Amino acid sequence: MQKLQTVNADTLLYEPLEKPSFVVDGLIPTGLTLFCGSQKIGKSWLMLKLCLCVSQGIPLWDMPTQEGDVLYLCLEDTFCRIQDRLFRLTDEASGRLHFAVASDKLSDGLIVQLEDYLKEYPDSRLIVIDTLQKVRTASKDNAYASDYGDISLIKDFADRHSLAVIVVHHIRKQNDSDVFNKVSGTTGLTGSADATFVLEQESRASNAAKLYVTGRDTPYQEFTLRFRDCSWELVERKEQEQLAKEAIPDILFRIVNFMQDKGEWTGTATELLDALGETETAANVLTKWMNEYRLGFLLENHIRYDFSRRSSGRMISLAVATDI
């Protein structure tokens, strides 16, 4: 039996350890990334664009890439179709980008094939498997265990070789308030992956789409993309901090401005709304928002919030904090 390998807290606290590296700066880390989208949305066009960028060491949109050999397993395509896409995407390609249209399945030797490929191309940075379903075998086992087992095999390979492996997958048609819950299969897939991307079209007739990104080492991000001339173009990129700020109700910004020339203010939520000239927000909603953001947005803007119940009603107390 192999001895359990442990690291003590003192070592972790003081010893410099290597941080996860990125093949695409701030977006695609080494390890396993699950890239999901509905059928025919253009996932393969985006994957090919990514592969071209990494193989040539040129930026993907405005993000630098780490140049290296790239393997793209186009398991739902033919070489003729790939050639046609290359004609449309680029006038010049790198010999460091390699394609295959057939492979073994995970249970039949895919990992061995990938290991052999790396022996021939040890400077590889990225492998794309398009799609997951093409390398899986039908299983009657527990669905979660099957999903987790398949993804774990690929993740272990990626981690051992410190390279990025992207597995292309589909999403379900059912609506869900959390876009990541649309990933087809069980949470064994997303739970095993280091990062999960979901590409979702705004409407079937639209050429615009949103790319949602989350991961262990990748901060939550949203990209607005436009599909034009067979290529996904970046329209806008929003990172977690910006998205969090946009989620803050506008009226809280007005409260911060309202308090700038006041040391303190006390009254009911209704009185505060009257003082702000606000007619669209209910008093109970305002109280909820102020409580929700009291330790975040309000305190960051030097506003202390307190709440109390009195015979005259629910009282709000605001004070400009000078000691923060």
Phi and psi in degrees as GROMACS dihedral restraints (atoms count N, CA, C in turn):
[ dihedral_restraints ]
;  ai    aj    ak    al  type     phi  dphi    fc
    3     4     5     6     1   -74.7    20    10
    4     5     6     7     1   138.3    20    10
    6     7     8     9     1   -69.3    20    10
    7     8     9    10     1   139.8    20    10
    9    10    11    12     1   -67.7    20    10
   10    11    12    13     1   127.4    20    10
   12    13    14    15     1   -90.2    20    10
   13    14    15    16     1   123.7    20    10
   15    16    17    18     1  -125.5    20    10
   16    17    18    19     1   159.3    20    10
   18    19    20    21     1  -131.2    20    10
   19    20    21    22     1   133.0    20    10
   21    22    23    24     1   -84.5    20    10
   22    23    24    25     1   162.3    20    10
   24    25    26    27     1   -63.4    20    10
   25    26    27    28     1   -35.1    20    10
   27    28    29    30     1   -62.3    20    10
   28    29    30    31     1   -41.0    20    10
   30    31    32    33     1   -63.7    20    10
   31    32    33    34     1   -45.8    20    10
   33    34    35    36     1   -64.2    20    10
   34    35    36    37     1   -33.1    20    10
   36    37    38    39     1   -72.2    20    10
   37    38    39    40     1   -36.8    20    10
   39    40    41    42     1  -114.5    20    10
   40    41    42    43     1   -19.7    20    10
   42    43    44    45     1   -86.4    20    10
   43    44    45    46     1   126.9    20    10
   45    46    47    48     1   -64.9    20    10
   46    47    48    49     1   126.8    20    10
   48    49    50    51     1  -117.0    20    10
   49    50    51    52     1   151.7    20    10
   51    52    53    54     1   -70.5    20    10
   52    53    54    55     1   129.3    20    10
   54    55    56    57     1   -78.7    20    10
   55    56    57    58     1   155.2    20    10
   57    58    59    60     1   -57.1    20    10
   58    59    60    61     1   137.3    20    10
   60    61    62    63     1   -96.2    20    10
   61    62    63    64     1   162.7    20    10
   63    64    65    66     1  -121.4    20    10
   64    65    66    67     1   136.3    20    10
   66    67    68    69     1   -78.9    20    10
   67    68    69    70     1   -37.5    20    10
   69    70    71    72     1  -118.6    20    10
   70    71    72    73     1   119.7    20    10
   72    73    74    75     1   -53.6    20    10
   73    74    75    76     1   121.7    20    10
   75    76    77    78     1    73.8    20    10
   76    77    78    79     1     2.9    20    10
   78    79    80    81     1  -126.3    20    10
   79    80    81    82     1   -56.9    20    10
   81    82    83    84     1  -115.0    20    10
   82    83    84    85     1   106.9    20    10
   84    85    86    87     1   -85.0    20    10
   85    86    87    88     1   166.1    20    10
   87    88    89    90     1   -66.1    20    10
   88    89    90    91     1   150.4    20    10
   90    91    92    93     1   115.2    20    10
   91    92    93    94     1  -160.1    20    10
   93    94    95    96     1  -104.3    20    10
   94    95    96    97     1   125.9    20    10
   96    97    98    99     1  -116.2    20    10
   97    98    99   100     1   132.2    20    10
   99   100   101   102     1   -99.7    20    10
  100   101   102   103     1   118.5    20    10
  102   103   104   105     1  -111.3    20    10
  103   104   105   106     1   114.7    20    10
  105   106   107   108     1  -121.7    20    10
  106   107   108   109     1   149.9    20    10
  108   109   110   111     1  -173.7    20    10
  109   110   111   112     1   164.5    20    10
  111   112   113   114     1   -70.2    20    10
  112   113   114   115     1   163.2    20    10
  114   115   116   117     1   -64.9    20    10
  115   116   117   118     1   143.4    20    10
  117   118   119   120     1    64.3    20    10
  118   119   120   121     1    18.3    20    10
  120   121   122   123     1   -81.2    20    10
  121   122   123   124     1   -20.1    20    10
  123   124   125   126     1   113.5    20    10
  124   125   126   127     1    26.2    20    10
  126   127   128   129     1   -61.3    20    10
  127   128   129   130     1   -42.1    20    10
  129   130   131   132     1   -67.4    20    10
  130   131   132   133     1   -34.0    20    10
  132   133   134   135     1   -62.6    20    10
  133   134   135   136     1   -41.4    20    10
  135   136   137   138     1   -69.6    20    10
  136   137   138   139     1   -39.6    20    10
  138   139   140   141     1   -63.9    20    10
  139   140   141   142     1   -39.7    20    10
  141   142   143   144     1   -66.6    20    10
  142   143   144   145     1   -41.0    20    10
  144   145   146   147     1   -59.9    20    10
  145   146   147   148     1   -44.5    20    10
  147   148   149   150     1   -60.5    20    10
  148   149   150   151     1   -46.5    20    10
  150   151   152   153     1   -62.1    20    10
  151   152   153   154     1   -41.0    20    10
  153   154   155   156     1   -61.0    20    10
  154   155   156   157     1   -44.0    20    10
  156   157   158   159     1   -63.3    20    10
  157   158   159   160     1   -47.7    20    10
  159   160   161   162     1   -66.5    20    10
  160   161   162   163     1   -40.4    20    10
  162   163   164   165     1   -66.8    20    10
  163   164   165   166     1   -23.9    20    10
  165   166   167   168     1  -104.7    20    10
  166   167   168   169     1    -7.0    20    10
  168   169   170   171     1    69.6    20    10
  169   170   171   172     1    28.8    20    10
  171   172   173   174     1  -105.7    20    10
  172   173   174   175     1   155.3    20    10
  174   175   176   177     1   -63.9    20    10
  175   176   177   178     1   145.9    20    10
  177   178   179   180     1   -92.2    20    10
  178   179   180   181     1   111.2    20    10
  180   181   182   183     1    57.2    20    10
  181   182   183   184     1  -113.3    20    10
  183   184   185   186     1  -110.2    20    10
  184   185   186   187     1    17.7    20    10
  186   187   188   189     1  -111.4    20    10
  187   188   189   190     1   123.4    20    10
  189   190   191   192     1   -61.0    20    10
  190   191   192   193     1   149.9    20    10
  192   193   194   195     1  -117.5    20    10
  193   194   195   196     1   158.6    20    10
  195   196   197   198     1   -97.8    20    10
  196   197   198   199     1   110.7    20    10
  198   199   200   201     1   -66.3    20    10
  199   200   201   202     1   141.3    20    10
  201   202   203   204     1   179.3    20    10
  202   203   204   205     1   177.7    20    10
  204   205   206   207     1   -68.2    20    10
  205   206   207   208     1   147.7    20    10
  207   208   209   210     1  -133.7    20    10
  208   209   210   211     1   136.2    20    10
  210   211   212   213     1  -116.4    20    10
  211   212   213   214     1   125.7    20    10
  213   214   215   216     1  -117.1    20    10
  214   215   216   217     1   110.2    20    10
  216   217   218   219     1   -87.5    20    10
  217   218   219   220     1    96.9    20    10
  219   220   221   222     1   -91.9    20    10
  220   221   222   223     1    77.6    20    10
  222   223   224   225     1   -82.3    20    10
  223   224   225   226     1    -3.8    20    10
  225   226   227   228     1  -112.0    20    10
  226   227   228   229     1    12.7    20    10
  228   229   230   231     1  -126.5    20    10
  229   230   231   232     1   178.8    20    10
  231   232   233   234     1  -120.4    20    10
  232   233   234   235     1   162.5    20    10
  234   235   236   237     1   -62.8    20    10
  235   236   237   238     1   -32.7    20    10
  237   238   239   240     1   -63.7    20    10
  238   239   240   241     1   -42.6    20    10
  240   241   242   243     1   -67.5    20    10
  241   242   243   244     1   -38.9    20    10
  243   244   245   246     1   -64.1    20    10
  244   245   246   247     1   -41.7    20    10
  246   247   248   249     1   -59.7    20    10
  247   248   249   250     1   -41.8    20    10
  249   250   251   252     1   -63.5    20    10
  250   251   252   253     1   -39.0    20    10
  252   253   254   255     1   -66.0    20    10
  253   254   255   256     1   -39.8    20    10
  255   256   257   258     1   -63.0    20    10
  256   257   258   259     1   -40.2    20    10
  258   259   260   261     1   -55.1    20    10
  259   260   261   262     1   -40.1    20    10
  261   262   263   264     1   -80.7    20    10
  262   263   264   265     1   -26.5    20    10
  264   265   266   267     1   -93.9    20    10
  265   266   267   268     1   -29.6    20    10
  267   268   269   270     1  -151.8    20    10
  268   269   270   271     1   155.7    20    10
  270   271   272   273     1   -99.5    20    10
  271   272   273   274     1   -12.0    20    10
  273   274   275   276     1  -147.3    20    10
  274   275   276   277     1   129.1    20    10
  276   277   278   279     1  -126.1    20    10
  277   278   279   280     1   163.1    20    10
  279   280   281   282     1   -98.6    20    10
  280   281   282   283     1   145.5    20    10
  282   283   284   285     1   -69.8    20    10
  283   284   285   286     1    -4.9    20    10
  285   286   287   288     1   -85.6    20    10
  286   287   288   289     1    -4.4    20    10
  288   289   290   291     1   -99.0    20    10
  289   290   291   292     1   121.6    20    10
  291   292   293   294     1  -118.9    20    10
  292   293   294   295     1   145.5    20    10
  294   295   296   297     1  -123.4    20    10
  295   296   297   298     1   150.2    20    10
  297   298   299   300     1  -143.1    20    10
  298   299   300   301     1   142.4    20    10
  300   301   302   303     1  -111.4    20    10
  301   302   303   304     1     3.6    20    10
  303   304   305   306     1  -149.4    20    10
  304   305   306   307     1   147.8    20    10
  306   307   308   309     1  -156.4    20    10
  307   308   309   310     1   167.7    20    10
  309   310   311   312     1   -71.0    20    10
  310   311   312   313     1   164.5    20    10
  312   313   314   315     1   -85.3    20    10
  313   314   315   316     1   166.5    20    10
  315   316   317   318     1   -57.0    20    10
  316   317   318   319     1   -38.1    20    10
  318   319   320   321     1   -80.2    20    10
  319   320   321   322     1    -9.4    20    10
  321   322   323   324     1  -115.3    20    10
  322   323   324   325     1     3.8    20    10
  324   325   326   327     1   129.0    20    10
  325   326   327   328     1    13.2    20    10
  327   328   329   330     1   -59.2    20    10
  328   329   330   331     1   -44.0    20    10
  330   331   332   333     1   -61.9    20    10
  331   332   333   334     1   -37.8    20    10
  333   334   335   336     1   -64.1    20    10
  334   335   336   337     1   -42.0    20    10
  336   337   338   339     1   -60.4    20    10
  337   338   339   340     1   -41.9    20    10
  339   340   341   342     1   -67.9    20    10
  340   341   342   343     1   -37.2    20    10
  342   343   344   345     1   -62.7    20    10
  343   344   345   346     1   -41.5    20    10
  345   346   347   348     1   -65.3    20    10
  346   347   348   349     1   -39.5    20    10
  348   349   350   351     1   -60.4    20    10
  349   350   351   352     1   -42.9    20    10
  351   352   353   354     1   -66.7    20    10
  352   353   354   355     1   -28.7    20    10
  354   355   356   357     1   -64.4    20    10
  355   356   357   358     1   -34.1    20    10
  357   358   359   360     1   -82.6    20    10
  358   359   360   361     1   -31.2    20    10
  360   361   362   363     1  -129.5    20    10
  361   362   363   364     1    73.9    20    10
  363   364   365   366     1   -68.8    20    10
  364   365   366   367     1   -15.0    20    10
  366   367   368   369     1   -93.8    20    10
  367   368   369   370     1    23.2    20    10
  369   370   371   372     1   -68.8    20    10
  370   371   372   373     1   140.7    20    10
  372   373   374   375     1  -112.7    20    10
  373   374   375   376     1   -27.6    20    10
  375   376   377   378     1  -145.0    20    10
  376   377   378   379     1   137.1    20    10
  378   379   380   381     1  -129.1    20    10
  379   380   381   382     1   129.9    20    10
  381   382   383   384     1  -113.8    20    10
  382   383   384   385     1   127.5    20    10
  384   385   386   387     1  -110.3    20    10
  385   386   387   388     1   112.4    20    10
  387   388   389   390     1  -126.5    20    10
  388   389   390   391     1    93.6    20    10
  390   391   392   393     1  -128.7    20    10
  391   392   393   394     1   173.1    20    10
  393   394   395   396     1   -58.2    20    10
  394   395   396   397     1   -43.0    20    10
  396   397   398   399     1   -59.3    20    10
  397   398   399   400     1   -29.1    20    10
  399   400   401   402     1   -72.4    20    10
  400   401   402   403     1   -18.0    20    10
  402   403   404   405     1  -111.0    20    10
  403   404   405   406     1     4.1    20    10
  405   406   407   408     1   -96.5    20    10
  406   407   408   409     1   159.4    20    10
  408   409   410   411     1  -116.0    20    10
  409   410   411   412     1   148.3    20    10
  411   412   413   414     1   -60.8    20    10
  412   413   414   415     1   136.0    20    10
  414   415   416   417     1  -136.5    20    10
  415   416   417   418     1   140.1    20    10
  417   418   419   420     1   -96.4    20    10
  418   419   420   421     1     4.2    20    10
  420   421   422   423     1   -72.0    20    10
  421   422   423   424     1   174.8    20    10
  423   424   425   426     1   -51.9    20    10
  424   425   426   427     1   129.9    20    10
  426   427   428   429     1   -60.3    20    10
  427   428   429   430     1   -42.6    20    10
  429   430   431   432     1   -63.5    20    10
  430   431   432   433     1   -46.1    20    10
  432   433   434   435     1   -62.5    20    10
  433   434   435   436     1   -37.8    20    10
  435   436   437   438     1   -66.4    20    10
  436   437   438   439     1   -46.4    20    10
  438   439   440   441     1   -60.8    20    10
  439   440   441   442     1   -47.6    20    10
  441   442   443   444     1   -64.1    20    10
  442   443   444   445     1   -41.2    20    10
  444   445   446   447     1   -65.4    20    10
  445   446   447   448     1   -43.3    20    10
  447   448   449   450     1   -63.5    20    10
  448   449   450   451     1   -48.9    20    10
  450   451   452   453     1   -67.0    20    10
  451   452   453   454     1   -36.8    20    10
  453   454   455   456     1   -63.3    20    10
  454   455   456   457     1   -34.7    20    10
  456   457   458   459     1   -61.1    20    10
  457   458   459   460     1   -44.5    20    10
  459   460   461   462     1   -70.9    20    10
  460   461   462   463     1   -40.6    20    10
  462   463   464   465     1   -63.7    20    10
  463   464   465   466     1   -41.8    20    10
  465   466   467   468     1   -60.2    20    10
  466   467   468   469     1   -41.4    20    10
  468   469   470   471     1   -62.3    20    10
  469   470   471   472     1   -47.2    20    10
  471   472   473   474     1   -61.5    20    10
  472   473   474   475     1   -43.2    20    10
  474   475   476   477     1   -67.1    20    10
  475   476   477   478     1   -40.3    20    10
  477   478   479   480     1   -63.5    20    10
  478   479   480   481     1   -30.9    20    10
  480   481   482   483     1  -106.8    20    10
  481   482   483   484     1     3.8    20    10
  483   484   485   486     1    50.6    20    10
  484   485   486   487     1    47.9    20    10
  486   487   488   489     1  -130.1    20    10
  487   488   489   490     1   168.1    20    10
  489   490   491   492     1   -93.3    20    10
  490   491   492   493     1   130.2    20    10
  492   493   494   495     1  -120.7    20    10
  493   494   495   496     1   122.6    20    10
  495   496   497   498     1  -107.8    20    10
  496   497   498   499     1   126.6    20    10
  498   499   500   501     1  -109.9    20    10
  499   500   501   502     1   121.1    20    10
  501   502   503   504     1   -85.8    20    10
  502   503   504   505     1   135.3    20    10
  504   505   506   507     1  -145.1    20    10
  505   506   507   508     1   174.4    20    10
  507   508   509   510     1  -106.4    20    10
  508   509   510   511     1   165.5    20    10
  510   511   512   513     1  -114.8    20    10
  511   512   513   514     1   159.4    20    10
  513   514   515   516     1   -79.1    20    10
  514   515   516   517     1   160.7    20    10
  516   517   518   519     1   -82.4    20    10
  517   518   519   520     1   -19.1    20    10
  519   520   521   522     1   -65.7    20    10
  520   521   522   523     1   143.6    20    10
  522   523   524   525     1   -77.0    20    10
  523   524   525   526     1   150.0    20    10
  525   526   527   528     1  -155.8    20    10
  526   527   528   529     1   141.8    20    10
  528   529   530   531     1   -65.9    20    10
  529   530   531   532     1   -25.8    20    10
  531   532   533   534     1  -102.8    20    10
  532   533   534   535     1   112.4    20    10
  534   535   536   537     1   -60.2    20    10
  535   536   537   538     1   -28.6    20    10
  537   538   539   540     1   -74.3    20    10
  538   539   540   541     1   -16.7    20    10
  540   541   542   543     1   -76.1    20    10
  541   542   543   544     1    -8.0    20    10
  543   544   545   546     1   -82.4    20    10
  544   545   546   547     1   -10.1    20    10
  546   547   548   549     1   -59.8    20    10
  547   548   549   550     1   126.9    20    10
  549   550   551   552     1   -63.9    20    10
  550   551   552   553     1   136.1    20    10
  552   553   554   555     1   105.7    20    10
  553   554   555   556     1  -166.7    20    10
  555   556   557   558     1   -94.5    20    10
  556   557   558   559     1   174.2    20    10
  558   559   560   561     1   -69.0    20    10
  559   560   561   562     1    -4.5    20    10
  561   562   563   564     1   -62.7    20    10
  562   563   564   565     1   -26.8    20    10
  564   565   566   567     1   -75.4    20    10
  565   566   567   568     1   -58.5    20    10
  567   568   569   570     1   -68.2    20    10
  568   569   570   571     1   -30.3    20    10
  570   571   572   573     1   -68.7    20    10
  571   572   573   574     1   -27.8    20    10
  573   574   575   576     1   -87.0    20    10
  574   575   576   577     1   -26.7    20    10
  576   577   578   579     1   -73.5    20    10
  577   578   579   580     1   148.8    20    10
  579   580   581   582     1   -76.2    20    10
  580   581   582   583     1   -29.5    20    10
  582   583   584   585     1  -148.6    20    10
  583   584   585   586     1   149.2    20    10
  585   586   587   588     1  -129.6    20    10
  586   587   588   589     1   129.0    20    10
  588   589   590   591     1  -115.2    20    10
  589   590   591   592     1   139.7    20    10
  591   592   593   594     1  -128.1    20    10
  592   593   594   595     1   122.2    20    10
  594   595   596   597     1  -102.1    20    10
  595   596   597   598     1   119.2    20    10
  597   598   599   600     1  -130.3    20    10
  598   599   600   601     1   126.2    20    10
  600   601   602   603     1   -75.2    20    10
  601   602   603   604     1   141.2    20    10
  603   604   605   606     1   -65.9    20    10
  604   605   606   607     1   -37.1    20    10
  606   607   608   609     1  -158.5    20    10
  607   608   609   610     1   160.2    20    10
  609   610   611   612     1   -59.6    20    10
  610   611   612   613     1   -33.5    20    10
  612   613   614   615     1   -89.1    20    10
  613   614   615   616     1    -5.6    20    10
  615   616   617   618     1   -87.8    20    10
  616   617   618   619     1   150.3    20    10
  618   619   620   621     1   -96.9    20    10
  619   620   621   622     1     7.4    20    10
  621   622   623   624     1  -102.7    20    10
  622   623   624   625     1   150.0    20    10
  624   625   626   627     1  -150.1    20    10
  625   626   627   628     1   160.6    20    10
  627   628   629   630     1  -109.7    20    10
  628   629   630   631     1   135.5    20    10
  630   631   632   633     1  -110.5    20    10
  631   632   633   634     1   116.1    20    10
  633   634   635   636     1  -101.8    20    10
  634   635   636   637     1   134.1    20    10
  636   637   638   639     1  -129.9    20    10
  637   638   639   640     1   131.5    20    10
  639   640   641   642     1  -147.6    20    10
  640   641   642   643     1   154.3    20    10
  642   643   644   645     1  -175.9    20    10
  643   644   645   646     1   172.7    20    10
  645   646   647   648     1   -67.5    20    10
  646   647   648   649     1   -42.1    20    10
  648   649   650   651     1  -112.1    20    10
  649   650   651   652     1     0.7    20    10
  651   652   653   654     1  -110.7    20    10
  652   653   654   655     1   117.9    20    10
  654   655   656   657     1   -64.8    20    10
  655   656   657   658     1   151.5    20    10
  657   658   659   660     1   -60.0    20    10
  658   659   660   661     1   133.0    20    10
  660   661   662   663     1  -144.2    20    10
  661   662   663   664     1   156.1    20    10
  663   664   665   666     1  -129.8    20    10
  664   665   666   667     1   130.7    20    10
  666   667   668   669     1  -114.9    20    10
  667   668   669   670     1   132.5    20    10
  669   670   671   672     1   -97.1    20    10
  670   671   672   673     1   123.3    20    10
  672   673   674   675     1  -120.9    20    10
  673   674   675   676     1   155.6    20    10
  675   676   677   678     1  -129.7    20    10
  676   677   678   679     1   130.9    20    10
  678   679   680   681     1   -92.8    20    10
  679   680   681   682     1   111.8    20    10
  681   682   683   684     1  -142.2    20    10
  682   683   684   685     1   133.6    20    10
  684   685   686   687     1    53.9    20    10
  685   686   687   688     1    42.6    20    10
  687   688   689   690     1    67.8    20    10
  688   689   690   691     1    16.2    20    10
  690   691   692   693     1  -134.1    20    10
  691   692   693   694     1   141.2    20    10
  693   694   695   696     1   -83.3    20    10
  694   695   696   697     1   120.2    20    10
  696   697   698   699     1  -106.0    20    10
  697   698   699   700     1   145.7    20    10
  699   700   701   702     1   -82.1    20    10
  700   701   702   703     1   126.2    20    10
  702   703   704   705     1   -98.8    20    10
  703   704   705   706     1   -46.0    20    10
  705   706   707   708     1  -157.3    20    10
  706   707   708   709     1   143.4    20    10
  708   709   710   711     1  -123.4    20    10
  709   710   711   712     1   126.5    20    10
  711   712   713   714     1  -121.1    20    10
  712   713   714   715     1   126.8    20    10
  714   715   716   717     1   -97.4    20    10
  715   716   717   718     1   172.4    20    10
  717   718   719   720     1   -55.8    20    10
  718   719   720   721     1   -43.4    20    10
  720   721   722   723     1   -63.3    20    10
  721   722   723   724     1   -42.7    20    10
  723   724   725   726     1   -66.9    20    10
  724   725   726   727     1   -40.8    20    10
  726   727   728   729     1   -65.0    20    10
  727   728   729   730     1   -38.8    20    10
  729   730   731   732     1   -64.5    20    10
  730   731   732   733     1   -39.7    20    10
  732   733   734   735     1   -66.2    20    10
  733   734   735   736     1   -38.3    20    10
  735   736   737   738     1   -67.7    20    10
  736   737   738   739     1   -24.1    20    10
  738   739   740   741     1   -77.8    20    10
  739   740   741   742     1   -14.3    20    10
  741   742   743   744     1   -72.1    20    10
  742   743   744   745     1   127.7    20    10
  744   745   746   747     1   -58.3    20    10
  745   746   747   748     1   139.9    20    10
  747   748   749   750     1   -56.9    20    10
  748   749   750   751     1   -34.0    20    10
  750   751   752   753     1   -64.0    20    10
  751   752   753   754     1   -25.7    20    10
  753   754   755   756     1   -69.7    20    10
  754   755   756   757     1   -33.8    20    10
  756   757   758   759     1   -64.2    20    10
  757   758   759   760     1   -37.8    20    10
  759   760   761   762     1   -67.9    20    10
  760   761   762   763     1   -34.1    20    10
  762   763   764   765     1   -66.2    20    10
  763   764   765   766     1   -40.8    20    10
  765   766   767   768     1   -59.8    20    10
  766   767   768   769     1   -45.1    20    10
  768   769   770   771     1   -64.8    20    10
  769   770   771   772     1   -39.0    20    10
  771   772   773   774     1   -59.9    20    10
  772   773   774   775     1   -35.5    20    10
  774   775   776   777     1   -86.2    20    10
  775   776   777   778     1    -5.0    20    10
  777   778   779   780     1   -60.9    20    10
  778   779   780   781     1   -35.3    20    10
  780   781   782   783     1  -105.2    20    10
  781   782   783   784     1    20.5    20    10
  783   784   785   786     1  -126.8    20    10
  784   785   786   787     1   141.9    20    10
  786   787   788   789     1   -78.9    20    10
  787   788   789   790     1   -40.0    20    10
  789   790   791   792     1  -157.0    20    10
  790   791   792   793     1   163.3    20    10
  792   793   794   795     1  -150.1    20    10
  793   794   795   796     1   138.1    20    10
  795   796   797   798     1  -135.8    20    10
  796   797   798   799     1   137.7    20    10
  798   799   800   801     1   171.5    20    10
  799   800   801   802     1  -174.8    20    10
  801   802   803   804     1   -84.8    20    10
  802   803   804   805     1   166.2    20    10
  804   805   806   807     1   -62.0    20    10
  805   806   807   808     1   -37.3    20    10
  807   808   809   810     1   -63.3    20    10
  808   809   810   811     1   -41.6    20    10
  810   811   812   813     1   -65.5    20    10
  811   812   813   814     1   -37.1    20    10
  813   814   815   816     1   -66.1    20    10
  814   815   816   817     1   -41.4    20    10
  816   817   818   819     1   -62.0    20    10
  817   818   819   820     1   -40.2    20    10
  819   820   821   822     1   -63.8    20    10
  820   821   822   823     1   -41.3    20    10
  822   823   824   825     1   -65.1    20    10
  823   824   825   826     1   -30.6    20    10
  825   826   827   828     1   -85.9    20    10
  826   827   828   829     1   -11.1    20    10
  828   829   830   831     1    70.7    20    10
  829   830   831   832     1    28.3    20    10
  831   832   833   834     1   -96.0    20    10
  832   833   834   835     1   125.9    20    10
  834   835   836   837     1  -119.1    20    10
  835   836   837   838     1    -7.7    20    10
  837   838   839   840     1   -93.6    20    10
  838   839   840   841     1   -13.4    20    10
  840   841   842   843     1  -108.1    20    10
  841   842   843   844     1   133.4    20    10
  843   844   845   846     1   -77.0    20    10
  844   845   846   847     1   150.2    20    10
  846   847   848   849     1   -60.9    20    10
  847   848   849   850     1   -42.0    20    10
  849   850   851   852     1   -68.4    20    10
  850   851   852   853     1   -32.1    20    10
  852   853   854   855     1   -68.0    20    10
  853   854   855   856     1   -42.1    20    10
  855   856   857   858     1   -61.1    20    10
  856   857   858   859     1   -44.2    20    10
  858   859   860   861     1   -60.9    20    10
  859   860   861   862     1   -41.4    20    10
  861   862   863   864     1   -62.2    20    10
  862   863   864   865     1   -47.2    20    10
  864   865   866   867     1   -62.3    20    10
  865   866   867   868     1   -41.8    20    10
  867   868   869   870     1   -65.2    20    10
  868   869   870   871     1   -36.9    20    10
  870   871   872   873     1   -69.6    20    10
  871   872   873   874     1   -40.1    20    10
  873   874   875   876     1   -63.0    20    10
  874   875   876   877     1   -38.4    20    10
  876   877   878   879     1  -105.8    20    10
  877   878   879   880     1    13.6    20    10
  879   880   881   882     1   -65.4    20    10
  880   881   882   883     1   -38.9    20    10
  882   883   884   885     1   -90.8    20    10
  883   884   885   886     1    -6.2    20    10
  885   886   887   888     1  -108.4    20    10
  886   887   888   889     1   -94.8    20    10
  888   889   890   891     1   -59.4    20    10
  889   890   891   892     1   -48.0    20    10
  891   892   893   894     1   -64.9    20    10
  892   893   894   895     1   -46.4    20    10
  894   895   896   897     1   -67.8    20    10
  895   896   897   898     1   -34.8    20    10
  897   898   899   900     1   -62.8    20    10
  898   899   900   901     1   -26.7    20    10
  900   901   902   903     1  -101.4    20    10
  901   902   903   904     1    21.7    20    10
  903   904   905   906     1    64.3    20    10
  904   905   906   907     1    33.6    20    10
  906   907   908   909     1  -116.5    20    10
  907   908   909   910     1   119.4    20    10
  909   910   911   912     1   -91.8    20    10
  910   911   912   913     1   136.1    20    10
  912   913   914   915     1  -117.4    20    10
  913   914   915   916     1   137.4    20    10
  915   916   917   918     1  -140.1    20    10
  916   917   918   919     1   155.8    20    10
  918   919   920   921     1  -139.0    20    10
  919   920   921   922     1   138.3    20    10
  921   922   923   924     1  -148.4    20    10
  922   923   924   925     1   156.6    20    10
  924   925   926   927     1  -105.5    20    10
  925   926   927   928     1   127.4    20    10
  927   928   929   930     1  -128.6    20    10
  928   929   930   931     1   171.8    20    10
  930   931   932   933     1   -62.0    20    10
  931   932   933   934     1   -27.0    20    10
  933   934   935   936     1   -83.3    20    10
  934   935   936   937     1    -5.5    20    10
  936   937   938   939     1   129.9    20    10
  937   938   939   940     1  -170.4    20    10
  939   940   941   942     1   -83.0    20    10
  940   941   942   943     1   120.9    20    10
  942   943   944   945     1  -106.6    20    10
  943   944   945   946     1   137.7    20    10
  945   946   947   948     1  -106.5    20    10
  946   947   948   949     1   135.7    20    10
  948   949   950   951     1  -122.0    20    10
  949   950   951   952     1   127.6    20    10
  951   952   953   954     1  -121.3    20    10
  952   953   954   955     1   140.6    20    10
  954   955   956   957     1  -145.0    20    10
  955   956   957   958     1   140.8    20    10
  957   958   959   960     1   -77.2    20    10
  958   959   960   961     1   121.2    20    10
  960   961   962   963     1   -93.0    20    10
  961   962   963   964     1   123.9    20    10
  963   964   965   966     1  -101.1    20    10
  964   965   966   967     1    -5.9    20    10
  966   967   968   969     1  -102.4    20    10
  967   968   969   970     1    15.7    20    10
